[in-house]
């Protein structure tokens, strides 16, 4: 089970400080805004955090963000005297957040992506990677939020099932804090196990099925009210309205995936020495840009299409409108997603090839932003006219890496 007393002493101090900031915001009547990611882990994180705040009688609003662009950070932090909580997003941009905010607001980050380190006192990052745990395997964004929630009140153990849901995005099964959250849920009869599946008793749905539903609602339905619906489903279950939205979005996604897959088989997957890439164009128009990432993950297992030893890179245009924020992007951008097929993952683990996030950070330097991810999967945003330069820099970085061995 999740024993908070076994957490590092400095981390427990951070948890207490996070609670103090929340209670301070409540007593001072501060605006509280929860910024969260659009995938299943992000929606699970938002559901845990929102319900925790509700139980504290803290008024707040949720804003779902696909990618934390510079323009978006500037907009979020343009006001002052607020409490801003980032869930499953934020750690890779902690230093930039601190610089833009410049002490105007209290900031709490609950995330598992590779973090930047900031010395700003008003930015409190509870990412356990800062304490030598691994966000790729040991804890999800939702698990980080669950630890925070349970530290505020042991009664929030009933939200442990949402940590399990979010953790389904990580490979290799349940480990460390994800396993502890699972044990909490099993020991307290919140979920039941059968043949490796975990049934959420109050919702009558398995954690894996709920994960799949949230992936579609939040990511595919980002511009159609899907994230808001997803948080409701995470807490209350799947009603007829939510099921209809999910089924419609899933049908659209599958149809668009088939169209793009057909194009790739007809030669639109361009293969270079170290990278294989494609531009989805307007195929996913109206759908969230997370869609390109899930498609890249999907094709990484199609051996007759992809080269298992080369990085997969996909591009999708980023719409200028950001739901939930009164802002329209000034520049034109593309979402870029990178994945490592299975054989390439093995080489990365052996240190024979650079990690996906390392490659993406190098290739996006000077032309990209909002870059985050892990060893085998990462994403970012680049300026619309820089695709060719980005691909060149991917090849360049890998060549340099191999030359240095």
Legacy VTK file of the C-alpha trace (Angstrom):
# vtk DataFile Version 3.0
C-alpha trace
ASCII
DATASET POLYDATA
POINTS 405 float
0.000 0.000 0.000
1.008 3.639 -0.337
2.708 4.504 2.953
3.355 8.237 2.873
5.782 8.000 5.794
8.190 6.104 3.535
8.419 8.967 1.074
11.615 11.071 1.181
11.508 13.629 3.996
11.957 16.589 1.649
9.141 15.315 -0.552
6.781 15.065 2.416
7.655 18.678 3.223
6.672 19.613 -0.324
3.334 17.843 0.094
2.641 19.831 3.268
3.558 23.054 1.473
1.177 22.193 -1.383
-1.667 21.722 1.077
-0.773 25.000 2.798
-0.961 26.836 -0.516
-4.356 25.367 -1.306
-5.821 26.297 2.079
-4.277 29.761 1.758
-5.906 30.196 -1.649
-9.240 29.150 -0.164
-9.039 31.493 2.819
-7.881 34.442 0.662
-10.452 33.848 -2.057
-7.832 33.352 -4.750
-8.789 32.098 -8.188
-7.700 28.481 -8.561
-7.074 27.062 -12.015
-6.131 23.452 -12.763
-4.202 22.981 -16.014
-4.142 19.370 -17.181
-3.074 17.232 -20.114
-5.538 15.822 -22.639
-4.762 12.093 -22.543
-6.180 9.450 -20.202
-3.477 10.074 -17.622
-4.148 13.797 -17.800
-7.900 13.382 -17.398
-7.403 10.944 -14.510
-5.028 13.462 -12.923
-7.568 16.251 -13.364
-10.343 14.112 -11.890
-8.282 13.299 -8.769
-7.203 16.897 -8.254
-10.617 18.398 -8.970
-12.393 15.999 -6.601
-9.769 16.626 -3.914
-10.330 20.375 -4.208
-14.107 19.915 -4.212
-13.897 17.976 -0.954
-11.953 20.891 0.515
-14.667 23.278 -0.738
-12.125 25.013 -2.972
-13.726 26.568 -6.024
-11.695 26.016 -9.169
-11.893 25.561 -12.896
-10.272 23.045 -15.220
-8.431 23.900 -18.430
-7.183 21.114 -20.677
-4.027 21.788 -22.688
-2.579 19.648 -25.480
0.875 21.234 -25.545
2.208 23.910 -23.214
3.403 26.443 -25.776
5.279 29.610 -24.831
2.253 31.662 -25.886
-0.021 29.600 -23.637
2.282 29.878 -20.622
2.412 33.646 -21.102
-1.386 33.823 -21.246
-1.934 31.632 -18.173
0.535 33.661 -16.116
-0.501 37.095 -17.385
-2.707 37.570 -14.300
-1.601 37.572 -10.670
-2.622 36.450 -7.183
-3.896 33.047 -8.309
-3.127 29.429 -7.493
-2.214 27.520 -10.638
-1.999 23.721 -10.435
-0.483 21.758 -13.322
-1.495 18.085 -13.599
0.348 15.594 -15.826
1.937 18.589 -17.535
4.302 21.361 -16.521
7.517 19.796 -15.208
9.445 20.050 -18.498
8.611 23.774 -18.503
9.080 24.560 -14.798
11.921 27.022 -15.326
10.081 28.849 -18.081
6.912 28.941 -15.975
8.943 30.463 -13.136
10.490 33.112 -15.399
7.203 34.109 -17.020
5.295 34.119 -13.735
8.014 36.076 -11.926
6.494 35.432 -8.513
2.996 36.720 -9.358
1.189 33.453 -8.483
1.519 30.315 -6.404
2.227 27.325 -8.660
1.993 23.597 -7.900
3.134 20.983 -10.433
1.972 17.347 -10.226
3.684 15.599 -13.114
5.839 12.634 -14.170
7.490 13.922 -17.349
11.202 14.733 -17.411
11.495 17.879 -15.260
13.382 21.123 -15.512
14.797 22.298 -12.204
13.794 25.721 -10.959
14.894 27.575 -7.853
11.824 29.833 -7.838
10.168 29.558 -4.426
6.660 30.126 -5.769
6.911 27.135 -8.170
6.489 23.904 -6.227
7.185 20.809 -8.364
6.128 17.494 -6.773
7.528 15.395 -9.603
9.156 12.311 -8.038
11.771 12.273 -10.793
13.400 15.042 -8.751
13.860 12.348 -6.066
15.433 9.752 -8.377
12.299 7.827 -9.307
11.360 7.203 -12.948
8.303 8.765 -14.539
8.556 6.248 -17.376
7.897 3.288 -15.068
7.481 4.135 -11.368
4.632 6.634 -11.311
2.154 8.204 -13.702
0.831 11.738 -13.601
-2.345 10.394 -11.990
-0.325 8.556 -9.356
1.525 11.762 -8.513
-1.867 13.463 -8.089
-3.088 10.553 -5.973
-0.106 10.820 -3.627
-0.887 14.526 -3.250
-4.576 13.751 -2.639
-3.933 11.041 -0.064
-1.491 13.324 1.767
-4.297 15.867 2.122
-6.738 13.257 3.448
-6.523 9.465 3.905
-10.212 9.347 2.932
-9.170 10.157 -0.627
-7.997 6.569 -0.924
-11.225 5.977 -2.846
-9.613 7.858 -5.746
-6.839 5.268 -6.026
-8.561 3.618 -9.005
-7.827 6.741 -11.056
-4.097 6.317 -10.408
-4.418 2.821 -11.857
-6.243 4.163 -14.910
-3.563 6.768 -15.607
-0.780 4.226 -15.076
-1.974 2.083 -17.964
-0.057 4.423 -20.266
3.268 3.216 -18.868
4.963 0.034 -20.134
5.996 -2.925 -18.033
3.067 -3.280 -15.650
2.610 -1.720 -12.210
5.756 -0.810 -10.303
6.760 1.317 -7.298
4.125 3.996 -6.606
1.773 2.720 -9.304
1.824 -0.675 -7.608
1.248 0.952 -4.216
-1.834 2.736 -5.572
-3.093 -0.562 -6.990
-2.606 -2.215 -3.600
-4.582 0.609 -1.956
-7.442 0.018 -4.385
-7.437 -3.759 -3.953
-7.083 -3.778 -0.156
-9.913 -1.265 0.260
-12.274 -3.080 -2.110
-12.304 -0.180 -4.563
-11.343 -2.483 -7.423
-11.456 -6.250 -7.774
-9.026 -8.331 -9.798
-9.941 -11.079 -12.245
-7.581 -12.603 -14.805
-5.303 -9.579 -14.738
-8.102 -7.018 -15.155
-9.229 -4.590 -12.473
-12.926 -3.809 -12.156
-13.823 -0.420 -10.650
-16.695 -1.466 -8.446
-18.598 1.807 -8.229
-18.400 2.407 -12.001
-18.737 -1.234 -13.144
-15.984 -0.822 -15.705
-12.403 -2.063 -15.848
-9.517 0.339 -15.403
-8.149 -0.582 -18.848
-11.498 0.066 -20.522
-11.847 3.413 -18.747
-8.315 4.293 -19.870
-9.258 3.594 -23.498
-12.434 5.665 -23.241
-10.609 8.636 -21.715
-7.903 8.458 -24.395
-10.556 8.976 -27.046
-12.653 11.584 -25.233
-9.718 13.762 -24.195
-7.333 13.412 -27.091
-9.542 12.834 -30.116
-12.371 15.002 -28.775
-10.181 17.845 -27.545
-11.925 20.457 -29.712
-15.395 18.966 -29.161
-15.805 19.118 -25.355
-14.222 15.712 -24.848
-11.929 16.568 -21.910
-14.799 17.968 -19.842
-16.843 14.863 -20.578
-13.858 12.662 -19.792
-13.371 14.065 -16.285
-17.068 13.449 -15.563
-16.780 9.871 -16.831
-13.653 9.298 -14.735
-15.563 10.227 -11.582
-19.122 9.106 -12.347
-18.942 6.443 -15.043
-20.121 6.120 -18.629
-23.674 7.349 -19.268
-25.545 7.317 -22.594
-24.393 10.800 -23.602
-20.743 10.021 -22.941
-20.985 6.659 -24.698
-22.451 8.294 -27.797
-19.676 10.907 -27.853
-17.006 8.248 -27.389
-18.391 5.942 -30.068
-18.709 8.783 -32.583
-15.171 10.026 -31.960
-13.734 6.515 -32.082
-15.427 5.828 -35.415
-14.015 9.058 -36.843
-10.527 8.293 -35.532
-10.500 4.779 -36.980
-11.705 6.006 -40.339
-9.018 8.707 -40.459
-6.379 6.196 -39.293
-7.288 3.876 -42.159
-6.940 6.742 -44.619
-3.499 7.678 -43.312
-2.328 4.072 -43.076
-3.293 3.560 -46.715
-1.229 6.585 -47.708
1.802 5.336 -45.806
1.623 1.934 -47.458
1.485 3.744 -50.806
4.849 5.360 -50.150
4.195 8.453 -48.008
6.311 7.084 -45.145
9.684 8.558 -46.032
12.633 6.478 -44.791
16.081 7.960 -44.240
19.134 6.502 -42.515
17.883 6.797 -38.937
14.359 8.153 -39.203
11.093 7.334 -40.962
8.593 10.172 -41.125
5.293 11.389 -42.531
3.065 14.460 -42.556
-0.588 13.709 -41.786
-1.697 16.957 -43.426
-5.385 17.670 -42.831
-6.429 14.055 -42.251
-7.070 14.661 -38.549
-8.686 18.081 -38.988
-11.032 18.826 -36.075
-9.413 16.217 -33.848
-6.869 16.776 -31.092
-3.189 16.619 -31.989
-2.607 13.799 -29.508
-4.112 11.708 -32.305
-0.843 11.753 -34.231
1.002 10.342 -31.228
-1.358 7.407 -30.767
-1.122 6.711 -34.499
2.692 6.686 -34.323
2.482 4.226 -31.421
0.055 2.093 -33.418
2.228 1.814 -36.517
5.349 1.122 -34.445
4.113 -2.494 -34.209
3.333 -2.950 -37.923
6.473 -4.734 -39.038
5.534 -4.834 -42.728
5.324 -1.032 -42.758
7.990 0.385 -40.455
11.686 -0.261 -40.045
12.006 -1.433 -36.435
15.470 0.104 -36.115
14.507 3.654 -37.073
12.760 6.457 -35.175
9.163 7.128 -36.212
8.235 10.801 -36.642
4.769 12.107 -37.484
3.517 15.668 -38.022
0.018 17.135 -37.597
-1.012 20.802 -37.972
-1.890 22.502 -34.673
-5.172 24.467 -34.747
-4.793 28.066 -33.484
-7.738 27.956 -31.064
-7.178 26.773 -27.469
-10.426 25.598 -25.805
-10.923 26.969 -22.301
-8.544 29.885 -22.813
-9.372 33.186 -24.441
-6.354 33.015 -26.712
-5.585 32.394 -30.375
-2.056 31.390 -31.327
-0.144 34.028 -33.249
2.080 31.650 -35.245
1.441 28.517 -37.317
2.706 25.282 -35.774
2.919 21.531 -36.280
2.704 18.920 -33.556
5.579 16.460 -33.890
5.410 13.014 -32.295
8.301 10.549 -32.072
8.220 6.874 -31.179
10.742 4.047 -30.974
9.750 0.637 -32.386
10.528 -2.418 -30.255
13.985 -3.229 -31.676
15.046 0.408 -31.396
13.867 0.451 -27.775
16.219 -2.406 -27.007
19.137 -0.449 -28.485
18.146 2.636 -26.491
18.059 0.613 -23.269
21.521 -0.749 -24.066
22.848 2.768 -24.662
23.552 2.032 -28.322
21.086 4.664 -29.583
19.971 7.979 -28.045
16.610 8.245 -26.297
13.670 9.712 -28.174
13.477 12.721 -25.876
17.190 13.440 -26.365
16.777 13.394 -30.142
13.658 15.549 -30.041
15.220 18.133 -27.743
18.219 18.508 -30.056
16.186 18.639 -33.263
13.702 21.102 -31.787
16.318 23.498 -30.419
15.676 26.953 -31.834
12.650 25.866 -33.901
10.470 24.063 -31.354
8.788 24.404 -27.996
6.712 22.408 -25.486
9.046 19.441 -25.897
8.532 16.645 -23.396
8.346 12.900 -23.127
10.371 9.841 -22.239
13.029 7.491 -23.545
10.748 5.779 -26.085
8.084 8.397 -26.811
8.130 12.176 -26.951
6.447 15.100 -28.641
6.736 18.796 -29.196
5.646 21.723 -31.309
7.678 23.178 -34.162
7.121 26.143 -36.440
5.154 25.146 -39.528
7.914 25.895 -42.045
10.642 23.993 -40.190
9.748 20.334 -40.906
12.640 19.697 -43.292
15.120 21.323 -40.923
13.781 19.257 -38.028
14.258 15.975 -39.896
17.773 17.017 -40.924
18.639 17.704 -37.285
17.288 14.324 -36.162
19.608 12.588 -38.613
22.459 14.881 -37.577
22.079 14.167 -33.860
21.961 10.394 -34.243
24.996 10.503 -36.527
26.900 12.520 -33.908
25.808 10.168 -31.129
27.022 7.095 -32.992
30.263 8.808 -33.987
31.013 9.508 -30.345
30.775 5.894 -29.262
LINES 1 406
405 0 1 2 3 4 5 6 7 8 9 10 11 12 13 14 15 16 17 18 19 20 21 22 23 24 25 26 27 28 29 30 31 32 33 34 35 36 37 38 39 40 41 42 43 44 45 46 47 48 49 50 51 52 53 54 55 56 57 58 59 60 61 62 63 64 65 66 67 68 69 70 71 72 73 74 75 76 77 78 79 80 81 82 83 84 85 86 87 88 89 90 91 92 93 94 95 96 97 98 99 100 101 102 103 104 105 106 107 108 109 110 111 112 113 114 115 116 117 118 119 120 121 122 123 124 125 126 127 128 129 130 131 132 133 134 135 136 137 138 139 140 141 142 143 144 145 146 147 148 149 150 151 152 153 154 155 156 157 158 159 160 161 162 163 164 165 166 167 168 169 170 171 172 173 174 175 176 177 178 179 180 181 182 183 184 185 186 187 188 189 190 191 192 193 194 195 196 197 198 199 200 201 202 203 204 205 206 207 208 209 210 211 212 213 214 215 216 217 218 219 220 221 222 223 224 225 226 227 228 229 230 231 232 233 234 235 236 237 238 239 240 241 242 243 244 245 246 247 248 249 250 251 252 253 254 255 256 257 258 259 260 261 262 263 264 265 266 267 268 269 270 271 272 273 274 275 276 277 278 279 280 281 282 283 284 285 286 287 288 289 290 291 292 293 294 295 296 297 298 299 300 301 302 303 304 305 306 307 308 309 310 311 312 313 314 315 316 317 318 319 320 321 322 323 324 325 326 327 328 329 330 331 332 333 334 335 336 337 338 339 340 341 342 343 344 345 346 347 348 349 350 351 352 353 354 355 356 357 358 359 360 361 362 363 364 365 366 367 368 369 370 371 372 373 374 375 376 377 378 379 380 381 382 383 384 385 386 387 388 389 390 391 392 393 394 395 396 397 398 399 400 401 402 403 404
